[in-house]
């Protein structure tokens, strides 16, 4: 699942007195409730509907919008922090909308995909693999990671 993607040695939440998890969950709940309220009158189904026809010979294309988002997620380790916040904000908002096909495609880590197809989970697996390789080349990465986290939280100048 998504919660197990990041190995313990790459996490900083356990090293901080206030991990921010409660704040994150509260904010996420508010966003999900707002998205549900916005979409309430749209008549979306509550469960995924079966496809009328499946054409396995046709190559799946996630669409330009998701392609751009997934491409940006792939480069998250090399992009500016402000851009990463925007990309993750858009993906979070999409995932918060109560459409079963969006949920299935974005949030189901066990979704069967054709070879070459991407999902948010598969993109994140690749990013974490790249991250773990990079961490091996950074001396004192744990201390540096904690320093950056404290800076981002405004705890140190």
Backbone as JSON Lines, residues from 0, in Angstrom:
{"i":0,"aa":"X","n":[0.83,-1.19,0.0],"ca":[0.0,0.0,0.0],"c":[0.88,1.25,0.0]}
{"i":1,"aa":"X","n":[0.25,2.39,-0.14],"ca":[0.98,3.66,-0.2],"c":[1.74,3.93,1.1]}
{"i":2,"aa":"X","n":[1.19,3.5,2.24],"ca":[1.82,3.78,3.53],"c":[3.16,3.08,3.69]}
{"i":3,"aa":"X","n":[3.36,2.02,2.96],"ca":[4.61,1.24,3.08],"c":[5.64,1.6,2.01]}
{"i":4,"aa":"X","n":[5.36,2.56,1.17],"ca":[6.27,2.89,0.07],"c":[7.62,3.42,0.54]}
{"i":5,"aa":"X","n":[7.61,4.33,1.49],"ca":[8.85,4.97,1.92],"c":[9.47,4.14,3.04]}
{"i":6,"aa":"X","n":[10.7,3.65,2.83],"ca":[11.37,2.88,3.89],"c":[11.64,3.74,5.12]}
{"i":7,"aa":"X","n":[11.71,3.11,6.27],"ca":[11.9,3.83,7.53],"c":[13.12,4.74,7.52]}
{"i":8,"aa":"X","n":[14.22,4.29,6.91],"ca":[15.44,5.09,6.93],"c":[15.32,6.4,6.14]}
{"i":9,"aa":"X","n":[14.28,6.52,5.32],"ca":[14.08,7.75,4.56],"c":[13.0,8.64,5.16]}
{"i":10,"aa":"X","n":[12.46,8.26,6.3],"ca":[11.41,9.04,6.95],"c":[12.01,9.89,8.06]}
{"i":11,"aa":"X","n":[11.38,11.03,8.31],"ca":[11.83,11.9,9.4],"c":[10.76,12.08,10.46]}
{"i":12,"aa":"X","n":[9.55,11.63,10.21],"ca":[8.45,11.9,11.13],"c":[8.69,11.34,12.53]}
{"i":13,"aa":"X","n":[9.37,10.21,12.64],"ca":[9.62,9.63,13.95],"c":[10.69,10.39,14.73]}
{"i":14,"aa":"X","n":[11.49,11.19,14.03],"ca":[12.57,11.94,14.68],"c":[12.11,13.31,15.17]}
{"i":15,"aa":"X","n":[10.93,13.71,14.78],"ca":[10.42,15.03,15.14],"c":[9.45,14.87,16.31]}
{"i":16,"aa":"X","n":[9.46,15.87,17.19],"ca":[8.51,15.84,18.31],"c":[7.08,15.91,17.8]}
{"i":17,"aa":"X","n":[6.84,16.81,16.86],"ca":[5.52,16.95,16.26],"c":[5.64,16.54,14.81]}
{"i":18,"aa":"X","n":[5.14,15.36,14.5],"ca":[5.27,14.84,13.15],"c":[4.39,15.53,12.13]}
{"i":19,"aa":"X","n":[3.34,16.23,12.59],"ca":[2.46,16.91,11.67],"c":[1.39,16.01,11.08]}
{"i":20,"aa":"X","n":[1.36,14.75,11.49],"ca":[0.42,13.8,10.91],"c":[-1.02,14.17,11.24]}
{"i":21,"aa":"X","n":[-1.27,14.57,12.48],"ca":[-2.64,14.95,12.87],"c":[-3.13,16.14,12.06]}
{"i":22,"aa":"X","n":[-2.26,17.12,11.86],"ca":[-2.61,18.29,11.06],"c":[-2.9,17.87,9.63]}
{"i":23,"aa":"X","n":[-2.05,17.0,9.09],"ca":[-2.24,16.51,7.72],"c":[-3.59,15.81,7.57]}
{"i":24,"aa":"X","n":[-3.91,14.91,8.49],"ca":[-5.17,14.17,8.42],"c":[-6.36,15.13,8.53]}
{"i":25,"aa":"X","n":[-6.28,16.1,9.41],"ca":[-7.35,17.09,9.56],"c":[-7.55,17.87,8.26]}
{"i":26,"aa":"X","n":[-6.45,18.35,7.68],"ca":[-6.53,19.1,6.42],"c":[-7.07,18.23,5.28]}
{"i":27,"aa":"X","n":[-6.61,16.98,5.22],"ca":[-7.06,16.07,4.17],"c":[-8.55,15.79,4.31]}
{"i":28,"aa":"X","n":[-9.01,15.59,5.52],"ca":[-10.44,15.36,5.75],"c":[-11.25,16.55,5.28]}
{"i":29,"aa":"X","n":[-10.8,17.75,5.59],"ca":[-11.5,18.95,5.13],"c":[-11.57,19.02,3.61]}
{"i":30,"aa":"X","n":[-10.47,18.67,2.94],"ca":[-10.45,18.71,1.48],"c":[-11.4,17.65,0.9]}
{"i":31,"aa":"X","n":[-11.39,16.46,1.47],"ca":[-12.28,15.4,0.98],"c":[-13.74,15.81,1.16]}
{"i":32,"aa":"X","n":[-14.07,16.38,2.31],"ca":[-15.45,16.81,2.55],"c":[-15.86,17.92,1.58]}
{"i":33,"aa":"X","n":[-14.95,18.86,1.3],"ca":[-15.25,19.93,0.36],"c":[-15.44,19.38,-1.06]}
{"i":34,"aa":"X","n":[-14.62,18.44,-1.46],"ca":[-14.75,17.83,-2.79],"c":[-16.05,17.05,-2.91]}
{"i":35,"aa":"X","n":[-16.4,16.32,-1.86],"ca":[-17.66,15.57,-1.87],"c":[-18.85,16.53,-1.99]}
{"i":36,"aa":"X","n":[-18.8,17.62,-1.25],"ca":[-19.9,18.59,-1.32],"c":[-20.0,19.2,-2.71]}
{"i":37,"aa":"X","n":[-18.86,19.52,-3.31],"ca":[-18.86,20.1,-4.66],"c":[-19.44,19.14,-5.69]}
{"i":38,"aa":"X","n":[-19.15,17.85,-5.53],"ca":[-19.55,16.86,-6.53],"c":[-20.9,16.21,-6.23]}
{"i":39,"aa":"X","n":[-21.54,16.59,-5.16],"ca":[-22.78,15.92,-4.73],"c":[-23.86,15.92,-5.8]}
{"i":40,"aa":"X","n":[-23.96,16.97,-6.56],"ca":[-25.03,17.08,-7.55],"c":[-24.61,16.61,-8.94]}
{"i":41,"aa":"X","n":[-23.44,16.07,-9.09],"ca":[-22.94,15.7,-10.41],"c":[-23.43,14.33,-10.89]}
{"i":42,"aa":"X","n":[-24.07,13.58,-10.02],"ca":[-24.63,12.3,-10.42],"c":[-23.61,11.21,-10.71]}
{"i":43,"aa":"X","n":[-22.48,11.29,-10.07],"ca":[-21.45,10.27,-10.28],"c":[-21.88,8.96,-9.64]}
{"i":44,"aa":"X","n":[-21.47,7.84,-10.22],"ca":[-21.8,6.54,-9.62],"c":[-21.06,6.34,-8.3]}
{"i":45,"aa":"X","n":[-21.61,5.48,-7.45],"ca":[-20.97,5.19,-6.17],"c":[-19.95,4.06,-6.28]}
{"i":46,"aa":"X","n":[-20.1,3.23,-7.3],"ca":[-19.18,2.11,-7.51],"c":[-18.75,2.1,-8.97]}
{"i":47,"aa":"X","n":[-17.59,1.52,-9.26],"ca":[-17.16,1.46,-10.66],"c":[-18.15,0.68,-11.51]}
{"i":48,"aa":"X","n":[-18.4,1.2,-12.68],"ca":[-19.29,0.51,-13.62],"c":[-18.43,-0.32,-14.57]}
{"i":49,"aa":"X","n":[-18.94,-1.48,-14.96],"ca":[-18.17,-2.29,-15.91],"c":[-18.09,-1.57,-17.26]}
{"i":50,"aa":"X","n":[-17.0,-1.8,-17.95],"ca":[-16.83,-1.2,-19.26],"c":[-17.75,-1.89,-20.26]}
{"i":51,"aa":"X","n":[-18.26,-1.11,-21.22],"ca":[-19.11,-1.69,-22.26],"c":[-18.31,-2.68,-23.11]}
{"i":52,"aa":"X","n":[-17.11,-2.27,-23.46],"ca":[-16.27,-3.12,-24.29],"c":[-14.82,-2.87,-23.91]}
{"i":53,"aa":"X","n":[-14.06,-3.92,-23.92],"ca":[-12.65,-3.81,-23.62],"c":[-11.87,-4.23,-24.86]}
{"i":54,"aa":"X","n":[-10.98,-3.38,-25.29],"ca":[-10.19,-3.66,-26.48],"c":[-8.72,-3.76,-26.08]}
{"i":55,"aa":"X","n":[-8.27,-4.96,-25.72],"ca":[-6.89,-5.11,-25.23],"c":[-5.83,-4.74,-26.27]}
{"i":56,"aa":"X","n":[-6.2,-4.75,-27.54],"ca":[-5.23,-4.41,-28.57],"c":[-4.99,-2.9,-28.66]}
{"i":57,"aa":"X","n":[-5.86,-2.11,-28.06],"ca":[-5.71,-0.66,-28.05],"c":[-4.83,-0.26,-26.88]}
{"i":58,"aa":"X","n":[-3.79,0.5,-27.16],"ca":[-2.87,0.94,-26.12],"c":[-3.55,1.96,-25.22]}
{"i":59,"aa":"X","n":[-3.44,1.75,-23.92],"ca":[-4.03,2.68,-22.96],"c":[-3.23,3.98,-22.94]}
{"i":60,"aa":"X","n":[-3.94,5.07,-22.89],"ca":[-3.3,6.38,-22.75],"c":[-4.0,7.1,-21.61]}
{"i":61,"aa":"X","n":[-3.23,7.52,-20.61],"ca":[-3.81,8.14,-19.43],"c":[-4.38,9.53,-19.7]}
{"i":62,"aa":"X","n":[-4.11,10.08,-20.86],"ca":[-4.57,11.42,-21.2],"c":[-3.47,12.43,-20.91]}
{"i":63,"aa":"X","n":[-3.53,13.55,-21.61],"ca":[-2.46,14.54,-21.49],"c":[-2.32,15.08,-20.07]}
{"i":64,"aa":"X","n":[-3.44,15.35,-19.43],"ca":[-3.42,15.93,-18.08],"c":[-2.71,15.01,-17.09]}
{"i":65,"aa":"X","n":[-3.14,13.75,-17.03],"ca":[-2.49,12.81,-16.11],"c":[-1.07,12.49,-16.54]}
{"i":66,"aa":"X","n":[-0.81,12.49,-17.84],"ca":[0.56,12.26,-18.31],"c":[1.49,13.33,-17.77]}
{"i":67,"aa":"X","n":[1.06,14.59,-17.85],"ca":[1.87,15.69,-17.33],"c":[2.07,15.54,-15.83]}
{"i":68,"aa":"X","n":[1.0,15.23,-15.09],"ca":[1.12,15.07,-13.64],"c":[2.04,13.91,-13.28]}
{"i":69,"aa":"X","n":[1.89,12.78,-13.95],"ca":[2.76,11.63,-13.67],"c":[4.2,11.92,-14.06]}
{"i":70,"aa":"X","n":[4.4,12.6,-15.19],"ca":[5.77,12.98,-15.59],"c":[6.4,13.89,-14.54]}
{"i":71,"aa":"X","n":[5.62,14.83,-14.03],"ca":[6.13,15.73,-12.99],"c":[6.43,14.97,-11.71]}
{"i":72,"aa":"X","n":[5.58,14.01,-11.36],"ca":[5.85,13.2,-10.17],"c":[7.13,12.38,-10.35]}
{"i":73,"aa":"X","n":[7.37,11.92,-11.56],"ca":[8.59,11.16,-11.84],"c":[9.83,12.0,-11.58]}
{"i":74,"aa":"X","n":[9.72,13.31,-11.81],"ca":[10.87,14.21,-11.64],"c":[10.84,14.96,-10.31]}
{"i":75,"aa":"X","n":[10.07,14.49,-9.36],"ca":[9.87,15.21,-8.1],"c":[11.16,15.43,-7.32]}
{"i":76,"aa":"X","n":[12.13,14.54,-7.47],"ca":[13.39,14.69,-6.74],"c":[14.29,15.77,-7.33]}
{"i":77,"aa":"X","n":[13.98,16.22,-8.53],"ca":[14.84,17.19,-9.22],"c":[14.17,18.54,-9.46]}
{"i":78,"aa":"X","n":[12.93,18.69,-9.07],"ca":[12.17,19.91,-9.33],"c":[12.19,20.83,-8.11]}
{"i":79,"aa":"X","n":[11.87,22.1,-8.33],"ca":[11.75,23.02,-7.18],"c":[10.62,22.59,-6.25]}
{"i":80,"aa":"X","n":[10.81,22.87,-4.99],"ca":[9.83,22.52,-3.96],"c":[8.46,23.12,-4.27]}
{"i":81,"aa":"X","n":[8.44,24.36,-4.73],"ca":[7.16,25.02,-5.01],"c":[6.39,24.29,-6.11]}
{"i":82,"aa":"X","n":[7.08,23.8,-7.13],"ca":[6.42,23.04,-8.19],"c":[5.91,21.71,-7.64]}
{"i":83,"aa":"X","n":[6.7,21.06,-6.8],"ca":[6.26,19.79,-6.2],"c":[5.01,19.97,-5.36]}
{"i":84,"aa":"X","n":[4.92,21.09,-4.65],"ca":[3.71,21.37,-3.87],"c":[2.5,21.51,-4.78]}
{"i":85,"aa":"X","n":[2.67,22.16,-5.91],"ca":[1.56,22.33,-6.84],"c":[1.12,21.0,-7.44]}
{"i":86,"aa":"X","n":[2.09,20.19,-7.85],"ca":[1.77,18.89,-8.45],"c":[1.06,17.99,-7.44]}
{"i":87,"aa":"X","n":[1.6,17.9,-6.24],"ca":[0.97,17.04,-5.23],"c":[-0.39,17.59,-4.8]}
{"i":88,"aa":"X","n":[-0.55,18.9,-4.83],"ca":[-1.84,19.49,-4.5],"c":[-2.9,19.1,-5.53]}
{"i":89,"aa":"X","n":[-2.55,19.16,-6.8],"ca":[-3.5,18.78,-7.85],"c":[-3.85,17.29,-7.75]}
{"i":90,"aa":"X","n":[-2.84,16.45,-7.56],"ca":[-3.11,15.01,-7.43],"c":[-3.95,14.71,-6.19]}
{"i":91,"aa":"X","n":[-3.67,15.4,-5.1],"ca":[-4.45,15.2,-3.87],"c":[-5.9,15.6,-4.09]}
{"i":92,"aa":"X","n":[-6.09,16.7,-4.76],"ca":[-7.46,17.17,-5.03],"c":[-8.2,16.19,-5.92]}
{"i":93,"aa":"X","n":[-7.55,15.71,-6.97],"ca":[-8.18,14.71,-7.85],"c":[-8.57,13.46,-7.07]}
{"i":94,"aa":"X","n":[-7.66,13.0,-6.23],"ca":[-7.92,11.78,-5.45],"c":[-9.03,11.98,-4.43]}
{"i":95,"aa":"X","n":[-9.28,13.22,-4.04],"ca":[-10.31,13.5,-3.04],"c":[-11.71,13.51,-3.63]}
{"i":96,"aa":"X","n":[-11.83,13.66,-4.94],"ca":[-13.16,13.67,-5.55],"c":[-13.76,12.26,-5.51]}
{"i":97,"aa":"X","n":[-15.05,12.18,-5.2],"ca":[-15.69,10.88,-4.98],"c":[-16.14,10.17,-6.26]}
{"i":98,"aa":"X","n":[-15.23,9.97,-7.18],"ca":[-15.57,9.21,-8.39],"c":[-14.87,7.86,-8.33]}
{"i":99,"aa":"X","n":[-15.62,6.77,-8.45],"ca":[-15.01,5.45,-8.27],"c":[-13.9,5.13,-9.27]}
{"i":100,"aa":"X","n":[-13.99,5.64,-10.49],"ca":[-12.94,5.37,-11.46],"c":[-11.67,6.16,-11.14]}
{"i":101,"aa":"X","n":[-11.83,7.38,-10.67],"ca":[-10.67,8.15,-10.21],"c":[-10.01,7.45,-9.03]}
{"i":102,"aa":"X","n":[-10.81,7.04,-8.07],"ca":[-10.27,6.33,-6.9],"c":[-9.54,5.07,-7.33]}
{"i":103,"aa":"X","n":[-10.17,4.3,-8.2],"ca":[-9.57,3.04,-8.63],"c":[-8.23,3.3,-9.33]}
{"i":104,"aa":"X","n":[-8.2,4.23,-10.25],"ca":[-6.98,4.47,-11.03],"c":[-5.88,5.13,-10.21]}
{"i":105,"aa":"X","n":[-6.26,6.11,-9.39],"ca":[-5.24,6.84,-8.63],"c":[-4.84,6.15,-7.33]}
{"i":106,"aa":"X","n":[-5.75,5.45,-6.69],"ca":[-5.49,5.01,-5.32],"c":[-5.39,3.5,-5.11]}
{"i":107,"aa":"X","n":[-5.73,2.71,-6.1],"ca":[-5.67,1.25,-5.91],"c":[-4.29,0.73,-6.3]}
{"i":108,"aa":"X","n":[-3.45,0.38,-5.3],"ca":[-2.1,-0.09,-5.64],"c":[-2.1,-1.47,-6.3]}
{"i":109,"aa":"X","n":[-3.2,-2.18,-6.23],"ca":[-3.27,-3.53,-6.79],"c":[-3.99,-3.57,-8.14]}
{"i":110,"aa":"X","n":[-4.27,-2.42,-8.71],"ca":[-4.94,-2.35,-10.0],"c":[-4.07,-3.0,-11.07]}
{"i":111,"aa":"X","n":[-4.66,-3.94,-11.8],"ca":[-3.93,-4.6,-12.89],"c":[-3.83,-3.65,-14.07]}
{"i":112,"aa":"X","n":[-2.61,-3.43,-14.51],"ca":[-2.37,-2.54,-15.64],"c":[-1.69,-3.31,-16.76]}
{"i":113,"aa":"X","n":[-1.95,-2.9,-17.97],"ca":[-1.25,-3.49,-19.11],"c":[0.22,-3.07,-19.05]}
{"i":114,"aa":"X","n":[1.1,-3.85,-19.64],"ca":[2.52,-3.47,-19.65],"c":[2.71,-2.07,-20.23]}
{"i":115,"aa":"X","n":[3.54,-1.29,-19.56],"ca":[3.82,0.06,-20.02],"c":[2.87,1.12,-19.49]}
{"i":116,"aa":"X","n":[1.77,0.71,-18.87],"ca":[0.82,1.68,-18.31],"c":[1.31,2.12,-16.94]}
{"i":117,"aa":"X","n":[1.0,3.36,-16.61],"ca":[1.39,3.9,-15.32],"c":[0.17,4.18,-14.47]}
{"i":118,"aa":"X","n":[0.39,4.09,-13.17],"ca":[-0.59,4.55,-12.19],"c":[0.2,5.41,-11.21]}
{"i":119,"aa":"X","n":[-0.5,6.1,-10.35],"ca":[0.18,6.91,-9.34],"c":[1.1,6.02,-8.5]}
{"i":120,"aa":"X","n":[0.62,4.85,-8.14],"ca":[1.41,3.94,-7.31],"c":[2.69,3.51,-8.04]}
{"i":121,"aa":"X","n":[2.57,3.14,-9.31],"ca":[3.76,2.69,-10.05],"c":[4.77,3.83,-10.21]}
{"i":122,"aa":"X","n":[4.28,5.04,-10.39],"ca":[5.19,6.2,-10.49],"c":[5.91,6.4,-9.16]}
{"i":123,"aa":"X","n":[5.18,6.32,-8.06],"ca":[5.79,6.52,-6.74],"c":[6.79,5.41,-6.41]}
{"i":124,"aa":"X","n":[6.51,4.19,-6.83],"ca":[7.46,3.1,-6.6],"c":[8.79,3.41,-7.28]}
{"i":125,"aa":"X","n":[8.73,3.92,-8.51],"ca":[9.97,4.28,-9.23],"c":[10.69,5.43,-8.55]}
{"i":126,"aa":"X","n":[9.93,6.43,-8.09],"ca":[10.54,7.58,-7.42],"c":[11.25,7.12,-6.14]}
{"i":127,"aa":"X","n":[10.6,6.27,-5.36],"ca":[11.21,5.78,-4.12],"c":[12.46,4.97,-4.42]}
{"i":128,"aa":"X","n":[12.44,4.17,-5.47],"ca":[13.63,3.43,-5.87],"c":[14.78,4.36,-6.2]}
{"i":129,"aa":"X","n":[14.49,5.43,-6.94],"ca":[15.5,6.43,-7.28],"c":[15.99,7.13,-6.02]}
{"i":130,"aa":"X","n":[15.07,7.48,-5.13],"ca":[15.42,8.14,-3.87],"c":[16.38,7.28,-3.06]}
{"i":131,"aa":"X","n":[16.09,6.01,-2.93],"ca":[16.93,5.14,-2.12],"c":[18.33,4.99,-2.71]}
{"i":132,"aa":"X","n":[18.42,4.98,-4.03],"ca":[19.75,4.94,-4.66],"c":[20.52,6.23,-4.39]}
{"i":133,"aa":"X","n":[19.82,7.35,-4.47],"ca":[20.48,8.64,-4.24],"c":[20.94,8.79,-2.8]}
{"i":134,"aa":"X","n":[20.12,8.3,-1.87],"ca":[20.47,8.42,-0.45],"c":[21.79,7.74,-0.13]}
{"i":135,"aa":"X","n":[22.1,6.69,-0.85],"ca":[23.36,5.97,-0.62],"c":[24.57,6.84,-0.94]}
{"i":136,"aa":"X","n":[24.39,7.84,-1.8],"ca":[25.51,8.69,-2.23],"c":[25.63,9.99,-1.45]}
{"i":137,"aa":"X","n":[24.72,10.23,-0.51],"ca":[24.72,11.48,0.26],"c":[25.29,11.22,1.65]}
{"i":138,"aa":"X","n":[26.47,11.8,1.93],"ca":[27.02,11.61,3.28],"c":[26.13,12.3,4.32]}
{"i":139,"aa":"X","n":[25.91,11.64,5.43],"ca":[25.12,12.18,6.54],"c":[23.72,12.59,6.08]}
{"i":140,"aa":"X","n":[23.13,11.78,5.21],"ca":[21.84,12.16,4.64],"c":[20.76,12.32,5.71]}
{"i":141,"aa":"X","n":[20.79,11.51,6.75],"ca":[19.76,11.58,7.8],"c":[19.76,12.96,8.46]}
{"i":142,"aa":"X","n":[20.94,13.44,8.83],"ca":[21.05,14.76,9.46],"c":[20.61,15.85,8.48]}
{"i":143,"aa":"X","n":[20.99,15.72,7.22],"ca":[20.6,16.71,6.21],"c":[19.09,16.69,5.98]}
{"i":144,"aa":"X","n":[18.53,15.5,5.95],"ca":[17.09,15.36,5.77],"c":[16.31,16.02,6.91]}
{"i":145,"aa":"X","n":[16.77,15.8,8.13],"ca":[16.12,16.42,9.29],"c":[16.26,17.93,9.25]}
{"i":146,"aa":"X","n":[17.42,18.43,8.85],"ca":[17.62,19.88,8.76],"c":[16.67,20.49,7.74]}
{"i":147,"aa":"X","n":[16.55,19.88,6.58],"ca":[15.65,20.41,5.55],"c":[14.21,20.37,6.04]}
{"i":148,"aa":"X","n":[13.82,19.3,6.7],"ca":[12.45,19.22,7.22],"c":[12.19,20.35,8.22]}
{"i":149,"aa":"X","n":[13.13,20.57,9.12],"ca":[12.97,21.65,10.1],"c":[12.89,23.01,9.41]}
{"i":150,"aa":"X","n":[13.69,23.2,8.36],"ca":[13.64,24.46,7.62],"c":[12.28,24.63,6.94]}
{"i":151,"aa":"X","n":[11.77,23.57,6.33],"ca":[10.47,23.65,5.66],"c":[9.34,23.91,6.65]}
{"i":152,"aa":"X","n":[9.51,23.44,7.87],"ca":[8.49,23.67,8.9],"c":[8.68,25.0,9.61]}
{"i":153,"aa":"X","n":[9.73,25.74,9.23],"ca":[9.98,27.05,9.84],"c":[10.56,26.97,11.24]}
{"i":154,"aa":"X","n":[11.16,25.83,11.59],"ca":[11.71,25.66,12.93],"c":[13.14,26.18,13.05]}
{"i":155,"aa":"X","n":[13.83,26.28,11.92],"ca":[15.19,26.84,11.9],"c":[15.3,27.77,10.7]}
{"i":156,"aa":"X","n":[16.16,28.81,10.83],"ca":[16.29,29.75,9.7],"c":[16.98,29.13,8.5]}
